[in-house]
Amino acid sequence: MRSTLASSPVPQFLLRSFKNSKSLCSKPQVPNKLSSSQSPLDADNPDDNTNPNFPEKITSDTHFPGNPTGTKSIDTHLPSPGSGPDNLTQLNVINTLLSHKDDPVSALKYFNRVEMKRDFVKSVDALCVLLHILMGSSNDRCHWQALNLLRQSNSGYSGPTSVVLIDRLVQCAERFDFDLDSRVFSYLLDSYVNADKINDAIACFSGLIERDIVPSIASMNIFLTALVRKNLIDEAKEGYNKMVLKGVSGDQATVVVMTRVCLKEKNPEEAEGYFRDAKARGIKLDAEVYSTVIEAVCKKPNLRMACELLKEMRDMELIPLENTYTTVIAACAKHGNMVEALRLKDEMVSCGKRINVVIATSFMKGYCNQGDLSSALNLFDNIKEDGPRPNKVTFAVLIEGCCRNGKVDKAYELYTQMKDMGIQPSVFNVNSVIQGFLKARAVEKAFELLDEAIECGVANVFTYNYLSSWLSKEGKVSEACSLWDKMVSNNVIPSVVSYNNMILAYCKVKNMDRACSLFSEMLGKGLKPNAITYSILVDGYFKKGDAEKAFDVFEQMVGGKILPTDYTFNIVINGLCRVGRSSEAMDKLKKFVEKGFIPMCLTYNSIIDGFVKEGDINSALGLYREMCESELSPNVVTYTILIDGFCKSGNVDLALKMLNEMRNKGLEPDVTTYSVLIDGFCKRQDMEIAYKLFSELLESGLSPNKVIFNSMISGFRKSSNMEAALDLHKKMINEGVPCDLQTYTTLIAGLLREGKLLIASDLYSQMISKGIVPDMVTYTVLINGLCKKGHLENARKILEEMDRKSMTPNILIYNTLIAGHFKEGNLQEAFRLHNEMIDKGLRPDDTTYDILVNGHFKGKKSLPGASIA
């Protein structure tokens, strides 16, 4: 608690009034007997004992100038200030005021005239005398004048301390037979609050309590409210406790103030305690008290109690405030209790209150949280027609809800409506819509909105970070760099997240030198890298195949006292498995567990996948059994990895067994599981089981993806069932699954092998029209198929097309063409192609010379990936 004495020095006029230093103490110093020649308040001539006209005790009956008879019937015509040389001494002013003890109006007028004189030095004593005179009147206007005097007195920067004023008021009452009216002390406290002198108010309150002077409850409430507004929570609680110790617990307004104190402290339980205590004391509680405590219990949240208090109010015939209903309805909607929220809304309307924008927005948020976007939008349409007018929060709730539910076009429509209504979108609105566009891969629209936000001056570092994060994850380094330059040029300071995004972008394209350069730049600017920064770099080095540097960064992270997260540990384990060091990953896992790392299913899946890729299926199965024996159950990904491993090793029977085991544990295969199984059986050309799995996938409600369609098409092509392959191609198109280069290359290869050149040509044209560019495998398939069917002229045109695209044919293509011309007896062209091949830097292989010498083309040589032909 602050000192009860103000820190400002005692003013000179006060020192002149009290030459005896004891009179400045916090407790009144009242002498038993006064000198017959000295006023108890006079300090102008304390040693002068020769004044025969000053009595031992000044009373209202004493003979003063202007009252020669000493009677209480005082002449209202006061002496004019300044009419004599001694008229403005402190003694003269006090005596004149006392002579008009029964005429407070005249006393006040005299005091006001005296104050205007330049040669009058203000005295705290004169003020105290006048205050007692005014408070002694039965006229309320005089009391108001007393309060006004105190406010004027305490509005400046100088004056007596609150404690001095308290003591002098007490002394004056004792010396001059005034009744000590406690209201004057309440007014004194109010005057400090009114002047915003909160420290003086605190000192005044403490001084009063220490002297057993209890201010009025109204003044106490004003004082406590001022403390709360100044966020002086501890002082408010201390002040309240002091009053309680004096036996004053306050009234309903006090309960409201103390409840607000608890709400500021985010302590709703204590707020509820004040309410219960007031109720137990029998304090009459009004609607405002209930409203405040209901707000407190809603913050707990205790919705049941909030509703009970609301009912209690109605039973007491207290009409709940609109804000009370708003608070409870909003809390119910926020916590998903829409039934109760709707009931309270109806009750509110029945009380004659209209639905306000806060309630409407709360309902919309509640619907959005439950995934019922349509109800939220319907309510929005209704309030647009009937009111209330939606505000910025309303739009923010709906825009976020639309983006979260993948309705970004509707979100942008709302964003536009918001602007049309004259409501300026905030950066939160902009960021929500940008995130929605990025999620929907509408990147151009996202960047258009960024430009608009920059123009409006609302784009912040988070706006740029959302976009740079998306670009980085997509590996679009040049676009990420351009965005970085734009951010810096617009005076937006990059954050740690900004640097993390750019470092990730360079790691994605394996440019670790530039990633490390950015890391150093970040340090140079005083930004501290976090666990994510280091994890990105570790992952980047592992993906580049440099495990040693990955571990160097990891050690640097630990040395910098940055604790690795589970994400970091998983990156290290996954990285080791990626570079073929799965056994080492197992050893690391054990060490990480000793440091407190709790492995996840993801962790085990990485190591199992590593063993499968290394061909160590036994170790993979061993780790799988270890998972089953522990509390960590394998998931769909675990089984899919093992099924894929069995399929690739030719153990499709074990793959099916693993599928059954997976189902026995209550797990259903996903699209990826079906994909690896179907691919395994297609590669075995067991299309009967492959097609059964494909049908099973459809029956389970899953949609086959491009990978599954390509596997099935390839399987039917190898089984010489091009009709089934073409049917699947049509199904792909009808279901909106995009065909890629592999799809077209497989189909063209099969059609050319069957001699269906016209259909193959149509498919090739369709592929080109879709912007799909042929690669070396596609050209190899085309030339090989055309040559085998004797269409050498068409094959030559394909070769010319490759030349126009600056693509150098491979040895397999030349061998195919040479063999074709040799077969047709065109030896000159065959040898010309041989020479052209050498001119282009290609070395003829054994197959080339076998063709030229013996006229045979075994066709066993092919490029990786060209086996499709």
N, C-alpha and C positions, 0 to 999 in steps of 0.2 A: 504494500500500500504506500502511496506517496506521502511525503511529509505533510503534516497539517498546516505548516506555515509556508506561504508562498516564498519563492526564491528572490523576489524583487525586494530591493532595499526599502526600509520604512521611509515614507515621504517626510520632507522637512517640516510641513505644517503639523504633522503628527508628533514629531520630536519636540516642536515648540509647545504642544499641548501637554506633553508628558516628560518633564525633566527628570522625574523619578523613574529610573529604568525598570523598577519592579512592576509598574503599571503596564508594561508590554508583555508580561508573562501570559501564558495560555490560561491561567486561572485568575479570576478577579482578585485584585489586591485592594481591600476596602479598609481604610483606617477606622479605628474605633471612635476617634474624636477629631474634629477639624479645628484648625486655628480659627479664632474669632475673626481674624482679618483676612482669611484666604479661602477662596472658592475651592471646592473639591475638584473642580475641573479647570481652574485657572492656572495658566503656566506663564502668563506674560510677566508677572512680577512675583515669583514664588517666595521671595524673601521679604516682601514688603508686609510688615505687620502693623502698619500705622493707619490702615484704612478703617476708620470707625464706622463707616456706613455699611460694611459687609457683615451679614449675620453669621452666626455659627452654622446654621443649616438653612439652605435656601428652600423656601416653600412658595406655594402660589399666593400666600397671604402676605408675603414680605413686601415692605415698602420699596418700590423701584421707581425710577423716573418714569413718569406717565401714569403711575398708580400710587399717588401720595397717601391715599387713605388705607392702603393695604387690603381693601375689600376685594371679593371675587367678581364684583361688577366692574369689569375692566373697560376703559374707554377704547372703543374700536378704532379710534384715530391714532394709529401708531406714530411714534416719532419718526420723522423723515430721516432715512439713513444719510449720514454725512452732515447733519445739522450741528454737530458739535465735534470737537477734536477727539473725544473718547468714545463716540457713539458706536464705532465699528470694532471695538476690542471684543475678543471672544467672550469676556464676561458680560459685556453690555448686550451682545446678541443673544446669549443664552438666557440672561435675565429677562430680556424683552420677550423672548419666546415663552418662557415660563409664565410671564404675566398674562399671556393669552392662552393659557392651558385649556380653558373651556371654550375657546373660539378657534378651532383648528384651521378654519378657512383664512382668518386674518393672519394667523401665525405663518401659514404657508405663503401668503402674499408678501408678508414682511421678509421672510427668508429668501424668496425669489428676487425681491428688490435688492436685498443686501448682496446676494450673489453676483449681481451685475456690477457692483462697485469695484473699481480696480484696486483700491487700497484695502479690500477685505480679503483676508487670508482664510481659506476654508478650514473648518475644524470638524473633526469626526464627532466631537461632543455636541456641537450644535445640530448636526444631522441626527444623532441618536435622540436628542431631546425632541426634535420635530417629529421623528418617526413615532415616538411614544404618544405624543399629542394627537397625531392623526389616528393611530390605532385605538386611542381611547374614545374616539367618536363612535356614535351609533350609526353614523352615515356611511354606507358602503362605498360611496364615492371617495371619502377620505381614505379608506383602506386602499382603494385603487391608486390614489395619489401617493400613498406610502410605497407601494410596489413600484410605481413609476420613478419615484425619487431614488430608490435603490438601483433600478436599472440604469438611470442616468449616471449615478455615482460610480457604478461598476463597469460602465461601458468603455471607459478610457484605459490607458496603459499604466496609470499611476493611481495611488490611493492606498488606504490601509489594507492590511491582510484580512482575510475572512475571519480569522481567529480574533484579531483585535476588535473588529466590529462586533462580534458576538459578545466579547467581554465588556466592551463599553456600553452595549445595549443593556446588559445585565446590571452594570454599575449604575447607569443612569436611572434604571427602574428603582433600584434600592435607595439612591440618594434623594430622588425627587418624588417618592411615593407614587410612582406609576404602577398600575397593574401590569404584570409581565405577560403580555399576549404572545402565545407561541406562534401565532400567524406571522408576526413580523420576521421570525426566523425562517419560516417557510418561504416568505417573500424574498428574504436574503438569498436563500438557496436557489430560488427560481431566477433571481437576477443574474447570478453567475452562469447558469445554464443558458439564459437568454442572450448573454453577451458572448457565448461560446468560449467562456473561460473554464474549460472542463477541469483543469488542475485545481483552480480555486474552488470550484464546486465540490470536488472530492475532499479538499481540505476543510471546507465549510461543513460538509456532511459529517465528517469524522469529528470535527470540533463540537458540533451539536450533540452527537451521540455520547462523546466523552463527558459532556456536561449535563447529561440526562435530559437534554432538550430534544423532544421527538418532533420532527417536522410532520406536516400533514401527509396523509396517504397520497393525496393528489400530487403534492410536491415531490414526494418520494418516487412516484411513478414517472413524473417528468424527468427527474434526475436519472433514474435507472434507464429510461428510454434513451436519454442523451448518451449514456455510457455505451449502450448497445450499438447505437448509430456510429459511435467512434471506434467500435470493435474492441472496446475495453471490457472484455467478457469477464475476466477474473475480478476486476473492480466492481462490476455489476453484481456478481454473485456474493462478493464480500459485503457489499453494501446491504444487500437483501438479508444476509445472515445476521448482520448487526441489528437490523430492525426487528427480526424475529426474536433475537435475544432480549430485546426491550419489550417483547410482548405484542408487537405489531406485525401481523402477517400480511397486511395489505387487503386489497379488494380484488374484484374480477379483473380490473385493468392490470394489477400487479401480476396476476397469473399469466395474462397474455404476454407481458414483458418478459417474464422469466422463462416462459415457454419459447419465446423467440430467441432468448439467450441460448437455450439448449439446441435449437435448430441451427443456430450459427455454428455451434460446436459439433454439429452432426451427432448429437446425443439424444435421439428420440425417447429412449428409455427414461432419462432424467426428466424430460419434458412431461411425460406421462405421470411421473412421480409428483411433480408440482401440482398437476391437475387433481390427482387423487387426494393429495394433502389438503388442497383448498376445499375439496368436496367434504372431506372429513371434518374440517374446521367450520363447516356450515356457511361458507362464503357463497352468496348467491351468484350463480354463473349464468352469463348471457350467451347469445349466439356467437359473439366474437371469440369467447373463451373456447367454446366447443369447436369452432372453426379452426382455431390454432392448434388444439390438441389433436384434432382429426388429421391435420396436415402432418403432425409429428408421427402419429402411428402409421400413416400411409408411407412414411419414409422408412419404417422398420424393415419390410412392410408387414403390417398386421391388418389385412383387409377386413377380416372378420370383425375385429374390434372397431374399425372405422365405420363399418355399416351399423354395428350395434349403437355406437355413439350418435350416429345420424338418426337412428330410430328413437333413441332416448330424447334427442332434441325435439322431435315431432310429438312425442308423448307429453313433453313438458310444454307443448304449444309454442315452442321457440321456432321461428321460421328460419330454416337454414339459409345462409348466404349463398348467392350464386357461386362464389368462389369455393364454398365448402363442397357443393355438389361437383364442381369442376375437378377439385382435388381427388375426390374418391373415385369418380368415373374414370379419370385419367389413370389412376393407379390400377384399377381393375383391368382396364384395357391393356395397359403396359404388361401386366402379369398374366394375360391370356384369359381372364375371367370375363369373357364378352357377355355371357348370360346376365351376370350381376350388373355389368356396366349398362346394358340395355334396360334392365329393370329400373335402375336409378335414373336413367335418362327419362323414362316415362313418368317416374315419380316427380322429377324436377319440372317437367312440362305441366303436370297436374297442379303444381304449386304456382303456376302462372309465370314461370321463368322460361325464357327462350334459350335454345341451344346456341352456345357461343362457339367461336372459332377454335378455342382450345379443346373443347369437348369433341367437336367434329374431327379435328386433327388427331385426337387421341384414338377415336374409333378407327380412323384410317390406318394409323400406325398399328393398332391391334390386329386389324384384318391383314395387313401386310406381313406382320410377324407370324400369322397363322398360315401364310401362303395363299390367302383369299384376296388376290389382287382385284378381281372383278368387283367384289363388294366395296372395296376401298374406292375404286374409280366411280362406281355408281353413286356412292355417297357424295363424292366430289361434284359430280354432275348435278346432284340435287341441291347442294348448297350454293352452287353457282346461280341457280334459278331463284331459290327462295332465301338465300342468305344463310349464315353470315358470310362476309367476304373472305375468301381464302387469303392467308398471309404467306410470308416467306417460309415459315416452318411447314405449313401445309404442303406447299410445292416441294420442299426438300424431302418430306416423308414419302410422297408419291413418286418422285423422281428416283429416289434410292430404291423404293420397292419395285418399280418397273425394271430398273437395271439389274437388281438381284434376281428377278424372275425372267431375265432374258428378253424383256420388252423394251429394248433401247429406243426403238422408233417412237413408241408412246412416250418414253421419258423425254425425248427431244421435243416432241409435240407440246408436252407440259412446260418444258423449258421456254419454248417460244411463247406460249400463252402467258407465262409469268412476265416476260418482257412486255408483251402487248398490254398487260394490265398496269404497267408502270412500276412493277416490282423489280428492282435491280437484282439479278442473280448473284449469289455469293460464290466465293471460290469453292465452297463445299458442293454447291450445285454443279458447277463446271466440272469439278473432279469426278463427281458421280457419273455424269454423262460420258465423259472421256473414258472412264473405266468400262462403262457399258459398251461403248463403241469398240474398244480394244478386245473385250471378251467376245464380241460378235465379229471380230476381225474386219470391222469397218474402219480401217486405219486412216483413210483419207478424210473421213468425217471427223475423226478424233483430232487430226492436225488442223482441220479448218476451225474447229472449236477452240483449239489452242490459240490460233491467230486472233480469233475474236476476243478471247480472254486477255491476251496481251494488249490488244487495242483498248479494252475497257479498263486495263490496269489492275485486274484481279488475279492474274496468274501468279502462283507462288512456286516455291521449290518443289512442293508435293505434286503440282500439276506436271512439271517437267519430269519428275521422278517416275510417275506412272507411265509416261510415254517412253522414257529411256529404258525402264525395266522391260517393257514389252519388246522394244527393239533389240535389247541385249540378249534376251532369251531366244529371239528369232535369229540371232547371229548377224543382224544388219548393222555392221560396224560403221559404215560410212554415214548412214542415216542417224545413228546414235551420236556420231561426232558432230554432225551438222546441228543437231538439237542442242548439244552441249554448247556450241558456239553461240547459238541463239540465246540460250539461257544467260550466258556470261555477258553478252552484248546488251541484254535487258536488265543488267545490274542485279540479277538474282544470284546470290552466293551459293555455290554448290555445297551440299551437305555430305556427310559420311555415306548416306544412301546413294547420292549422286555418283560419288567415286566408285562405290561398290558396283553400281550398274555398268559403268564404263569398263571397269576391270573385268567384269563378267563377259562383256561383249568381246574383249580381246582374247580372253581365255577360250571363248567359244570357237574362235578361228585359230586357236593355238598360237597366237602372237604373244608369247609370254614376256618378251622383252618390253613391249609397249605396256603390258599389264603391270610389270614391275616398275616401269617409269612413272606410271600414274600413282602407284603405291608410294613411291618416294616423294612425288609432288604433294600428295595428301599429307604426309608427315611434315613436309616443309611448311605447309600452311597451318600447322598446329592442330590438325584434325587427328583424333586418335582412332586408329583402325579398331574395329570390333571383331568378334568371333566370326561373323559372316565374311568380313574382308579376307581374313586368313583362310577360311574354309574354301572360298572361291579360288584363291591362288593354289591351295593344295590340290583341289579338284582339277584345276587347269593343268598343272604339271603331270598329274596322273594320266589325264586324258591324252597328253602329249607323249606319254610313255616314259617320262623322266621321274621315276620314283624317288631317286636320291634327292633331287631338288624339292620334291613334294615334302619329304621328311625334314629337309632343312627349314622350310617355311613353318612346318608344324612345330619344330623345336624352338624357332624364333617366337612363335606365338606363346608357347609355354614359358619361355624365358622372359617374355614381356608381362607375365602374370595375368594373361588373358585366358580364362578357363575355357578349354574346348567344350563345346556343346555335344549333345548326342548326334546332332547333324554332322559335326566335324569328325567324330569317331566313325560314323557310318561311311563318310567320304573316304577316310583312310582305309578302312576294311574293303570297301567296294573298289577303291583304286588299286589295291594290291591284287585283288581278284582279276581286275581288268587286264593287268600286265602279266597274268599267268603265275601269280605267287599266292595261290589260295591257301597253301599250308602255312605260309608266313602270316597270312591274314588270321588264321585260327590262333596262332601264337599271340598276335597282337590283341585279339579279342579277349584272351584270358588276362592279359596285363591291364587292358582297359576296364575289365570287370572289377579288378582289384582296386582301381581308382574310383569306383562308384558308378561306372557305366552299366546301365541295365539294357541288355540287348533286346532289340525288337525283332519282330518277324522279318522286317526288312533286312536286318543285319544277317540273319541266318540265310535268307534268300540269296543275298549277294554271294556268300561263300559257297552255297550249294550250286548256284549258277556258275561260279568260277570253276568248281570241280567238274561240272558237266562239260563246260567248254574245253577243259583240259583233257577230257576223255576219261576222267577218273570217276566213273559212275558209282563205284563201291564207296568211296569217301563221301560222295554226295548222299548216298543212301544212309550211311552211318550218321551223318549230321542230321538227316531227316528223322531218324529213329531217336536221336538225342533230344530233338525238339518234342517229339511225341511223348517222351518220358518226363519231360519238364512240364512246367505250368504253361509254357508258351506253345499254343497249338498252331500247326501249319495252316496257312491260308490258301486261297485259290491260286495265288502266284506261286507258292511253293510247289504245289502239285503240277501246275502248268510247266514249270522249269523241268521237273523230273520227267513228265510225259514227253516234253520236247527232247530231252536227253535220250530217252528210250527210243523214240522215233528216229532220231538221227543216227543212232547206233544200230538200227535195224531191228530192235526188239519191240515191235508194235504190240505184241501180245502182252508184254509187261506194261506197256503204255495203257492198254485197255484195263489191265488189272489195277493200275494206279488210279484210273478214272473211277472205277467201282469203289475203291477204298475211300476216295475223296467224297463220293456220294454217300457212303455209309456214315461219314462223319457230319452229314448234314450240309455239305457244301455243294453248290451247283456250279457246273462249268460256265465260264463266261466266253465271250467271243474269241479271246486269245487262246483259251484252252481248245476250243473247237478248231481254231485255225491251225495249231500245231499238229493236232490229230489228223485233220483232213489232209494237210500237206504231207504227213508221213505216209498215209495210205495212197495218196496220189502218186508219190514218188515210187511206190511199189507197184503202181498201176492196178491197185486193187480198188477199182472205181465203184464196185458194189457197196463195200463198207463205207468208202468215202462219201458216196451219195446218201447212204443211210444217216451218217453223221450230219450231213448237210441238211437233210429233211428234219432231223431231230432238233437241230439249231433253230430252224424256222418255227417248229411246233412249240418250242420253249419261249417264243416271243422275241428272240434276239434277231438282229438284222445282220446278215453277212456283210463283211467289209470288202474292200478292194483286194486285200491279201488273199482272202478265202476264195473269191471269184477267180483270181489269177491262178491259184493252186488247182482248182477244179478244171478250169479251161486247159491248163497245161497237162493235167492228168488225162483228160479226154483226147487231147491232141496226140499224146504219146500212145494212147490206146486206139488211135485212128478213128475216133468217133467225133468227127468234126461237126456233125449235126447237133450233138449235145453241147459241144463247145460254143457253137453259134447261138444256140438257144440261151445259154447262160449269159452270153454277151448282150443279147436283147433284154434279158432280165435285169442286167446291170443298168442299162440305159433307162428302162422303165422305172426302176427304183431310185434313180438319181445317184447311183454310185459312179463316181468318175472313173472312166477308163484311162489307163496310163500307157506309157510306151511299152511296158512288158505285155500288157493285154493285147495290144495291136500286133506286136512282133510275134507273139505266140500264135495268134490266129492266122496271120499272113504266112508264117512258116508251114502250118498245117495245110492251108489251102493250096499253096504252091506245090507241096509234096503230092497232093491229090490232083494236081493239074488244073485247079479252079482259078485260073489266072484273072478272070474278069472280076470275081468276087474279091480276090486278094487286092486287085488294083483299086476297087471301090473303097475297101477298108483303108488302104494306104492314103487315098485322097481324103477320106474322112479324118484320118489322123492328122494330116497336114493342116486341114481347115480348122482344127481345134487348137492349132498352135503347138502341137507336140512335135518336137524336133527329133528326127531319127538319129540314132547313135551308130557306133561301129557294128554292134551286134545286129541291128536292124538291117543295115546295108549288106552285111555278110549273109543274112538270111535271104534277102531279096536276090542277090547275085547268085547265090548257091541254088536257090529254087529255080530261077530262070534258066541258068545254064544246064541244069539237069533235065529240063524239059525242052532244051534246044532253042530257047529264045535268047540267042546271043546278042541280037541287036538291042533288045530291051535291057539286057544286062550291061551293054556298053553305055547306054543312056544313064543308067544308075551310076556307073563309074564316072561319067562326065559331071553328074550332079555332085558327086563327092568332091571332084576337082574344083567346081565352082565354090563349094563351101570350104575350100582349103583343108579338106580332110584327106590324109594320106591313107590309101587302102593298105590293109595288112597282108601278110604272106598268104593267109588262107584264101582271101579274095582273089589274089593273082593266081594262085594254084588252081582255083576253081575255074577262072576264065581261060587259063592256058589249057587245062584239061578239056574244057568245052570246045575250044577251037581245034585242038588236036583230034578230038573225036570226030569233028566235022571235016577233018582233013585240011584245015586252014593252017598249015604249018608256019607260013610266013607271019601271020598275026600272032601265033603262039610264041614264036621267038621274039617278035617285036615287044610283046608284053613282058617277056623275060628280061629284055634289055631295059625296058622302062622301069621295071621293078628295081634293077640294079642302080639305074640313074637316080631313083628316089631314095637311095640309101638302104634298101632292104636286101638282105643276104638270102639268096635262094637256099632252101633246106633240102633234105633228102627226098622229100615228096616231090619237089619241083624237078629235080634231076631224074627221078623215077618216071615222071610223066614225059619229060623230054626224050629220055633214052628208050624207055619201054612202052610209052603211050598209056600207062596206067595211072589212075588217081585213087589212092586208097581212101582219101577223105577222113583220115584219122586225126589229122592235126586241126586244132581249133584254138581260138582265143578263149580265155576264161570268160564264161558267160555266153559264149557263142554256141554252146552245145544244144541250144534250143533248135538249131537248124538240123 
